[in-house]
Amino acid sequence: MTTPGLLDPRGGAGPTWRSTSPGGGTAGVGRVTSTSPRHVPSHLELLSAPVDAAAAEPGDAAAAAPLTVVPTCRPVRPEGPGIGTAIDLARAGHVHRLLFLVSKDAATPQSVAALQELVARGLPGEVPTMILALRSAPRVRAVFDVDRLPLTSAFRRYARGRAAIAPGVNEVGIKRNVALLIARSLELDRILFLDDDIRPMPPGCPSTGTLDGARLAAASAELDRGRSVVGWILRGYDDNSVVCRAARLAGVEQRQFIGGGALLAGVGAETPFFPAIYNEDWLFLLGMLDPNRPPSQVFGCAGEVLQDPYDGYAPRRARAEELGDILGEGLMGLLHGPANAITEIPGHRFWREVVDDRRLMITDLRRRLAARSTQDPQVGRAGQALDAALAVHAAIGARRSFWIDQFVRYVAGWQTDLEEWARQMTKVVGTPVDEVARGAVLASCDVFDIVDSTGPGAWRR
C-alpha cells in the first residue's frame, strides 16, 4: 500500500524536531515555507522531542493505560485497525480496560455482534470491556455554550446515517467527553484515545517510533513526570485539514501535530473537554496548557502511527472544516509568541487579520495549484476543495462583523465552559458508570446504552 507522507514524495518529509517560525523553518527542497505572514506551517516546536522508549522503567508498562477508548461510527470489520490495535495492546497487558463507543453503522446489531466476537476472540475474558451505543435517535442537546454558537455548526452537516444528531452537536466530542467522565468517575488518572482508523507503523517504514507497548509505557512515564498529554502524529494519510493538505500538494511546507487520533492524556478535575467544532482535539490540547509552563513541557510526542486514507479533498469536508481551522490555527499561532496559554481573549482586530490572512493564503494556494500539472487528479480535487473553502470566506465577507464577533465570543465562551466542565469533572467522582453513560452528568438525556460489559468490578469505584 502506498502511504503518502512516508513513501510518497508528495506527502513531504517526516517531523523535524527543531524550532521553526512563521518566517523561516524546515521546508524541503523546492518547497515554499509559507504563503502568508500569519500562517505557521509547523507547530512542532510546541512539542518535546519524541519520548525515549528505553527510558521507561520496567514497571511502567503495567500501568500504561488504565482506560483505552475507541469511538467508531463505521461498520465493524475484522481487519479494522483501531479496534485491532486496542485489542492487541490489551492482550499484551498494556491496557487495563477497553471502552468502545459506537454509533451509526457501527451500532447496528450486526456490527455490535462483530465487535463482541472480535473482543471475545482477541481477549477471552482477560480485560474488562464495555460497549456503549449512541441511541439511534438520542435526545441530545448542546451541553456547552460554545456548541450553541453559529460558528460551531455553520457549513457542517450532522444528520447522516442512523444517528439524527441535532445541528451543532459533534458525535466525536460527545463520545470522548463521556469517556473522560467515566475515567474521572472511576478516579483513573489517564486515558488513551485511539481512533478507529489508526494502526502502528508497519515494519520498515521510517518513523520516530510508533504505538507499541514500549512507547505507550514511555508516554505514560512522561505523564508521571508532569507532562499533561503525549500523542502520536498521524502519518500515512497525513493528518491535516483540507486546506493544509492542499498546501502540501501545492509545494508549500506543511507539517502535522498531535491530535485526538492517538493520544494519552492525564485525567483530573482540570482536564478540559472536546467541543463540537472542527479542531476539537486542538481545543482540548489548548485547554491543557499552563500559563507558567511552556507548551513543550505540557505536550509530548511518542512517535507516529499510520492513518487509513479517506477522501481528503471533499468540498463538503473543506466547508465543514474552515471555521474551525481558522479558530484552531489562529489560537495555536499565538503560542509561537511569548504566551504559554490562551489566558486573554483575542479581540476583533486580531480575528480580522487572521481571517483576511487565511483568505489570501487560500487564494494563493488556488493559484499555485492551477499552475501545476492537471494530469494528477488530486490537483483537480484539491482545487475544488479550495473553492469550497473560499465560498465560506465569501459568506464571512457578506456578514463580516457578525462572523468576526463569533470568533471573539467563542474564545470567551470556551473559557467559561472550561470552568463549568471542571466543576462537572469534580462532581462526577464516584458516579456509577451507567449513570454517566446515560448522560446524567452531561445533562443530556438518554445518550448511550450499555450493550455489553465484562469485568463488572472494573467499572465500579
PLY file of the C-alpha trace (Angstrom):
ply
format ascii 1.0
element vertex 461
property float x
property float y
property float z
element edge 460
property int vertex1
property int vertex2
end_header
0.00 0.00 0.00
1.31 3.44 -0.85
1.48 5.64 2.19
1.65 9.32 1.21
3.83 11.23 3.62
6.15 8.29 4.26
6.68 6.55 0.96
5.09 9.03 -1.43
7.20 12.15 -2.05
4.05 14.26 -2.36
3.48 13.78 1.35
6.64 15.58 2.42
9.20 14.58 4.99
8.56 13.35 8.50
8.71 15.55 11.58
11.69 17.81 12.06
12.35 18.38 15.75
13.84 21.83 15.81
12.33 25.25 16.21
10.54 26.81 13.29
8.98 30.22 12.91
6.41 31.80 10.62
9.14 33.34 8.52
11.63 30.51 8.49
11.57 26.81 9.05
12.38 23.45 7.66
10.97 23.38 4.16
12.15 20.61 1.89
13.84 21.13 -1.44
11.58 23.06 -3.79
9.06 23.86 -1.09
7.87 27.29 -0.02
7.94 27.86 3.74
4.70 29.86 3.92
2.37 31.80 1.66
1.17 34.17 4.38
2.69 36.20 7.21
0.48 34.69 9.92
0.19 31.03 8.96
2.61 28.81 10.90
3.41 25.73 8.79
4.76 23.74 11.73
3.77 23.67 15.38
6.40 21.05 16.24
8.36 23.50 18.39
5.46 23.29 20.85
6.22 19.58 21.38
9.02 17.92 23.27
11.25 15.66 21.21
9.88 12.10 20.86
9.99 10.22 24.13
12.73 7.68 24.67
11.21 4.22 24.99
14.39 2.96 26.64
13.93 5.47 29.46
10.72 3.85 30.72
11.01 1.89 33.95
10.22 -1.85 33.79
7.03 -1.35 35.79
5.70 1.46 33.62
4.14 -0.87 31.06
1.81 -2.40 33.63
0.09 0.93 34.28
0.40 2.45 30.80
-3.30 2.95 30.01
-5.92 2.27 32.71
-8.61 3.03 30.08
-8.39 2.92 26.29
-11.23 4.42 24.27
-12.10 3.73 20.63
-15.00 5.75 19.15
-16.37 4.49 15.83
-19.33 5.08 13.53
-18.24 2.72 10.72
-19.21 -0.93 10.25
-17.01 -3.11 12.41
-14.77 -5.39 10.36
-12.20 -7.99 11.45
-9.34 -6.04 9.89
-10.38 -2.72 11.45
-7.13 -1.06 12.53
-8.09 0.96 15.60
-10.13 -1.76 17.29
-7.46 -4.33 16.48
-4.70 -2.11 17.84
-6.60 -1.58 21.10
-7.18 -5.32 21.49
-3.52 -6.09 20.75
-2.36 -3.59 23.40
-4.82 -5.03 25.90
-3.82 -8.62 25.18
-0.17 -7.66 25.81
-1.10 -6.24 29.22
-0.64 -2.55 28.43
-4.34 -1.65 28.69
-6.47 -2.38 31.75
-9.94 -1.54 30.37
-11.37 -1.14 26.89
-14.26 1.18 26.09
-15.83 1.15 22.62
-18.30 3.93 21.78
-20.31 3.05 18.69
-22.89 4.92 16.61
-24.44 4.97 13.14
-23.27 1.97 11.10
-21.14 0.70 13.97
-24.22 0.49 16.21
-26.24 -1.89 14.05
-26.90 -5.33 15.60
-24.58 -6.89 13.02
-21.69 -4.52 13.79
-22.13 -4.82 17.54
-22.13 -8.61 17.23
-18.97 -8.43 15.10
-17.30 -6.25 17.72
-18.30 -8.62 20.51
-16.86 -11.52 18.51
-13.58 -9.66 17.93
-13.26 -8.90 21.63
-14.17 -12.46 22.69
-11.69 -13.95 20.25
-8.89 -11.50 20.99
-9.46 -11.13 24.74
-11.11 -14.24 26.15
-12.24 -12.76 29.45
-8.85 -11.22 30.23
-9.55 -7.47 30.05
-12.73 -5.70 31.23
-14.54 -4.35 28.16
-17.58 -2.14 27.72
-19.51 -1.25 24.56
-21.64 1.89 24.64
-24.01 2.54 21.74
-25.27 6.01 20.94
-29.03 5.82 20.67
-30.36 5.88 17.10
-32.48 8.93 17.90
-30.98 10.34 21.06
-32.39 13.34 22.80
-29.13 15.24 22.69
-28.64 18.93 23.15
-25.53 21.05 23.06
-24.00 20.95 26.53
-21.51 23.78 26.19
-22.26 27.39 25.38
-19.74 27.36 22.53
-21.56 24.45 20.90
-24.65 26.63 20.55
-22.82 29.35 18.60
-23.32 29.53 14.82
-19.52 29.32 14.48
-19.73 25.69 15.60
-22.47 24.45 13.32
-22.35 26.65 10.20
-21.47 24.81 6.99
-21.49 21.46 8.81
-23.85 18.51 8.41
-24.54 16.11 11.26
-27.81 14.36 10.43
-26.36 11.45 8.48
-26.52 7.69 8.99
-28.55 6.19 11.81
-27.97 8.92 14.37
-30.11 12.02 13.90
-27.83 14.31 15.82
-29.00 17.87 16.25
-27.08 20.56 14.36
-24.11 21.75 16.35
-23.58 18.53 18.29
-20.47 16.56 17.38
-20.61 12.81 17.95
-16.87 12.51 18.47
-16.97 15.21 21.14
-19.86 13.52 22.95
-18.07 10.16 22.92
-14.73 11.45 24.14
-16.33 13.61 26.82
-18.38 10.70 28.17
-15.17 8.64 28.22
-13.44 11.38 30.22
-16.32 11.45 32.69
-16.21 7.66 33.05
-12.47 7.77 33.69
-12.96 10.51 36.25
-15.88 8.69 37.92
-13.56 5.71 38.44
-10.72 8.02 39.54
-8.46 6.82 36.73
-5.58 9.20 36.15
-5.06 8.75 32.41
-6.84 7.70 29.26
-5.71 6.58 25.79
-7.82 7.87 22.90
-7.50 5.81 19.73
-9.46 6.44 16.53
-10.82 3.51 14.56
-8.60 4.15 11.51
-5.26 4.10 13.36
-2.64 1.38 13.48
1.07 1.13 14.39
3.61 1.92 11.71
4.46 -1.22 9.74
7.99 -2.61 9.99
10.39 -1.00 7.56
8.66 2.39 7.40
10.83 5.26 8.60
9.42 6.79 11.75
10.37 8.21 15.14
8.77 5.23 16.88
5.19 4.02 16.91
2.33 2.95 19.19
3.52 -0.23 20.86
3.95 -1.39 24.43
7.35 0.24 24.87
6.26 3.62 23.50
3.00 3.56 25.44
4.94 2.84 28.63
7.35 5.68 27.85
4.42 8.04 27.18
2.85 7.02 30.48
6.14 7.69 32.25
6.14 11.20 30.74
2.76 11.82 32.38
4.23 10.61 35.69
6.97 13.21 35.27
4.45 16.02 34.92
3.57 16.22 31.24
-0.17 16.55 30.65
-0.59 14.83 27.30
1.51 12.71 24.93
0.40 11.91 21.39
1.39 10.15 18.22
1.44 12.07 14.93
-0.82 10.56 12.27
1.14 9.67 9.15
0.45 7.61 6.06
-2.52 9.74 5.05
-1.08 12.65 6.96
-3.35 14.35 9.46
-4.10 17.81 8.08
-7.17 19.86 7.31
-8.22 20.01 3.66
-6.63 23.43 3.16
-3.35 22.45 4.80
-3.22 19.19 2.83
-3.73 21.22 -0.34
-0.83 23.45 0.73
1.49 20.45 0.69
0.19 19.44 -2.70
0.89 22.97 -3.94
4.51 22.71 -2.82
4.17 24.68 0.41
5.63 23.37 3.64
3.01 21.97 6.00
3.68 19.69 8.97
1.43 17.73 11.29
0.78 17.89 15.03
-0.58 15.55 17.67
-4.35 15.23 18.00
-7.15 13.05 19.28
-6.48 10.16 16.90
-3.80 8.63 19.15
-3.46 10.49 22.42
-2.57 9.58 26.00
-3.97 12.24 28.31
-3.85 12.78 32.02
-7.26 12.90 33.71
-8.10 15.11 36.67
-10.50 17.81 37.76
-8.89 20.33 35.40
-8.86 18.10 32.30
-10.64 20.02 29.50
-13.43 18.87 27.20
-13.80 18.28 23.46
-16.13 20.88 21.90
-18.23 20.24 18.81
-16.34 22.46 16.37
-13.76 21.12 13.91
-10.31 21.03 15.56
-11.99 19.89 18.76
-8.84 17.98 19.70
-6.70 21.13 19.38
-9.14 22.96 21.67
-8.72 20.07 24.12
-4.94 20.44 23.91
-5.13 24.21 24.31
-7.20 23.69 27.44
-4.35 21.61 28.89
-1.87 24.49 28.80
-0.44 26.16 31.87
0.48 29.89 31.79
3.54 29.11 33.92
4.94 26.34 31.72
5.97 26.41 28.06
3.87 24.18 25.79
6.82 21.84 25.22
6.62 20.91 28.92
2.90 20.15 28.60
2.74 18.45 25.18
4.78 15.37 24.35
5.22 13.19 21.30
5.65 9.41 21.41
6.20 8.87 17.68
3.96 8.21 14.70
1.06 5.96 13.74
-0.49 5.09 10.39
-3.86 6.56 9.43
-6.03 4.94 6.78
-6.71 7.01 3.64
-10.00 8.86 3.26
-11.49 11.44 0.90
-9.24 14.27 2.00
-10.29 16.74 -0.71
-14.06 16.52 -0.47
-15.55 20.03 -0.94
-18.10 19.24 1.78
-15.24 18.49 4.17
-13.47 21.73 3.24
-16.60 23.76 4.01
-17.20 21.96 7.30
-13.62 22.43 8.48
-12.91 26.02 7.54
-14.29 27.94 10.52
-12.76 25.51 12.99
-9.46 25.61 11.15
-9.38 29.41 11.30
-10.06 29.19 15.04
-7.54 26.44 15.75
-4.72 27.83 13.64
-5.32 31.33 14.98
-5.09 30.23 18.62
-2.17 27.86 18.05
-0.31 30.65 16.31
-0.42 32.70 19.50
1.73 30.07 21.22
4.63 30.89 18.93
4.91 34.24 20.70
5.51 34.89 24.40
2.23 33.30 25.56
2.29 29.82 27.13
-1.50 29.54 27.16
-4.64 31.31 25.94
-5.23 33.46 29.02
-6.64 36.52 27.25
-9.43 36.75 24.69
-8.09 37.81 21.27
-10.05 40.82 20.08
-11.85 41.73 16.87
-8.79 43.23 15.23
-6.83 40.00 15.77
-9.53 37.86 14.18
-9.99 40.26 11.26
-6.30 39.88 10.50
-6.42 36.08 10.90
-9.46 35.73 8.61
-8.04 38.09 5.97
-4.70 36.33 6.00
-6.38 32.94 5.69
-8.44 34.05 2.69
-5.34 35.41 0.95
-3.45 32.19 1.70
-6.19 30.01 0.18
-6.39 32.28 -2.86
-2.64 31.94 -3.34
-2.80 28.14 -2.93
-5.56 28.03 -5.55
-3.32 29.95 -7.96
-0.38 27.63 -7.27
-2.47 24.54 -7.89
-3.84 25.99 -11.15
-0.26 26.33 -12.38
0.56 22.67 -11.66
0.09 19.69 -13.92
-3.54 18.76 -14.42
-2.59 15.13 -15.02
-2.70 14.50 -11.31
-6.38 14.02 -10.35
-5.53 15.11 -6.81
-4.77 18.60 -8.09
-8.24 19.00 -9.57
-9.92 17.69 -6.42
-7.81 19.96 -4.22
-8.76 22.94 -6.37
-12.45 22.16 -5.92
-11.93 21.87 -2.17
-10.17 25.24 -2.02
-13.05 26.77 -3.99
-15.42 25.42 -1.33
-13.30 26.99 1.40
-13.29 30.30 -0.47
-17.10 30.10 -0.63
-17.08 30.05 3.17
-14.95 33.19 3.12
-17.40 34.82 0.75
-20.13 34.10 3.28
-17.95 35.55 6.04
-17.38 38.66 3.95
-21.12 39.14 3.44
-21.61 39.35 7.23
-18.12 40.30 8.29
-18.88 41.96 11.62
-21.11 39.07 12.69
-18.55 36.36 11.95
-15.58 38.22 13.40
-17.60 38.70 16.59
-18.31 34.95 16.60
-14.61 34.17 17.00
-14.32 36.60 19.91
-17.44 35.19 21.56
-16.25 31.62 21.01
-12.99 32.06 22.93
-14.79 33.89 25.75
-17.45 31.17 25.94
-14.87 28.41 25.75
-13.05 29.77 28.79
-16.34 29.92 30.72
-17.24 26.38 29.61
-13.86 25.11 30.82
-14.68 26.38 34.30
-18.09 24.69 34.31
-16.63 21.46 32.94
-14.05 21.45 35.76
-16.92 21.57 38.26
-18.58 18.60 36.49
-15.30 16.66 36.50
-15.09 17.21 40.26
-18.71 16.21 40.95
-18.66 13.06 38.80
-16.21 11.17 41.03
-17.98 8.07 42.33
-20.98 8.37 40.00
-21.98 4.91 38.68
-20.79 4.33 35.14
-24.28 3.54 33.86
-25.47 6.98 35.01
-22.55 8.65 33.27
-23.29 6.70 30.08
-26.93 7.76 30.11
-25.76 11.36 30.07
-26.97 12.33 33.52
-23.82 14.32 34.21
-23.83 15.97 30.80
-27.49 16.96 31.30
-28.30 15.25 28.01
-30.96 12.58 28.41
-30.63 9.01 27.15
-27.36 9.37 25.27
-25.78 5.89 25.43
-26.95 2.36 26.08
-24.61 -0.18 27.63
-24.92 -3.06 25.18
-22.15 -5.22 26.61
-19.88 -5.20 29.64
-17.35 -7.65 31.03
-15.39 -7.49 34.27
-18.08 -5.62 36.22
-15.80 -4.96 39.17
-13.50 -2.87 36.96
-16.38 -0.49 36.16
-17.12 0.32 39.79
-15.13 2.66 42.01
0 1
1 2
2 3
3 4
4 5
5 6
6 7
7 8
8 9
9 10
10 11
11 12
12 13
13 14
14 15
15 16
16 17
17 18
18 19
19 20
20 21
21 22
22 23
23 24
24 25
25 26
26 27
27 28
28 29
29 30
30 31
31 32
32 33
33 34
34 35
35 36
36 37
37 38
38 39
39 40
40 41
41 42
42 43
43 44
44 45
45 46
46 47
47 48
48 49
49 50
50 51
51 52
52 53
53 54
54 55
55 56
56 57
57 58
58 59
59 60
60 61
61 62
62 63
63 64
64 65
65 66
66 67
67 68
68 69
69 70
70 71
71 72
72 73
73 74
74 75
75 76
76 77
77 78
78 79
79 80
80 81
81 82
82 83
83 84
84 85
85 86
86 87
87 88
88 89
89 90
90 91
91 92
92 93
93 94
94 95
95 96
96 97
97 98
98 99
99 100
100 101
101 102
102 103
103 104
104 105
105 106
106 107
107 108
108 109
109 110
110 111
111 112
112 113
113 114
114 115
115 116
116 117
117 118
118 119
119 120
120 121
121 122
122 123
123 124
124 125
125 126
126 127
127 128
128 129
129 130
130 131
131 132
132 133
133 134
134 135
135 136
136 137
137 138
138 139
139 140
140 141
141 142
142 143
143 144
144 145
145 146
146 147
147 148
148 149
149 150
150 151
151 152
152 153
153 154
154 155
155 156
156 157
157 158
158 159
159 160
160 161
161 162
162 163
163 164
164 165
165 166
166 167
167 168
168 169
169 170
170 171
171 172
172 173
173 174
174 175
175 176
176 177
177 178
178 179
179 180
180 181
181 182
182 183
183 184
184 185
185 186
186 187
187 188
188 189
189 190
190 191
191 192
192 193
193 194
194 195
195 196
196 197
197 198
198 199
199 200
200 201
201 202
202 203
203 204
204 205
205 206
206 207
207 208
208 209
209 210
210 211
211 212
212 213
213 214
214 215
215 216
216 217
217 218
218 219
219 220
220 221
221 222
222 223
223 224
224 225
225 226
226 227
227 228
228 229
229 230
230 231
231 232
232 233
233 234
234 235
235 236
236 237
237 238
238 239
239 240
240 241
241 242
242 243
243 244
244 245
245 246
246 247
247 248
248 249
249 250
250 251
251 252
252 253
253 254
254 255
255 256
256 257
257 258
258 259
259 260
260 261
261 262
262 263
263 264
264 265
265 266
266 267
267 268
268 269
269 270
270 271
271 272
272 273
273 274
274 275
275 276
276 277
277 278
278 279
279 280
280 281
281 282
282 283
283 284
284 285
285 286
286 287
287 288
288 289
289 290
290 291
291 292
292 293
293 294
294 295
295 296
296 297
297 298
298 299
299 300
300 301
301 302
302 303
303 304
304 305
305 306
306 307
307 308
308 309
309 310
310 311
311 312
312 313
313 314
314 315
315 316
316 317
317 318
318 319
319 320
320 321
321 322
322 323
323 324
324 325
325 326
326 327
327 328
328 329
329 330
330 331
331 332
332 333
333 334
334 335
335 336
336 337
337 338
338 339
339 340
340 341
341 342
342 343
343 344
344 345
345 346
346 347
347 348
348 349
349 350
350 351
351 352
352 353
353 354
354 355
355 356
356 357
357 358
358 359
359 360
360 361
361 362
362 363
363 364
364 365
365 366
366 367
367 368
368 369
369 370
370 371
371 372
372 373
373 374
374 375
375 376
376 377
377 378
378 379
379 380
380 381
381 382
382 383
383 384
384 385
385 386
386 387
387 388
388 389
389 390
390 391
391 392
392 393
393 394
394 395
395 396
396 397
397 398
398 399
399 400
400 401
401 402
402 403
403 404
404 405
405 406
406 407
407 408
408 409
409 410
410 411
411 412
412 413
413 414
414 415
415 416
416 417
417 418
418 419
419 420
420 421
421 422
422 423
423 424
424 425
425 426
426 427
427 428
428 429
429 430
430 431
431 432
432 433
433 434
434 435
435 436
436 437
437 438
438 439
439 440
440 441
441 442
442 443
443 444
444 445
445 446
446 447
447 448
448 449
449 450
450 451
451 452
452 453
453 454
454 455
455 456
456 457
457 458
458 459
459 460
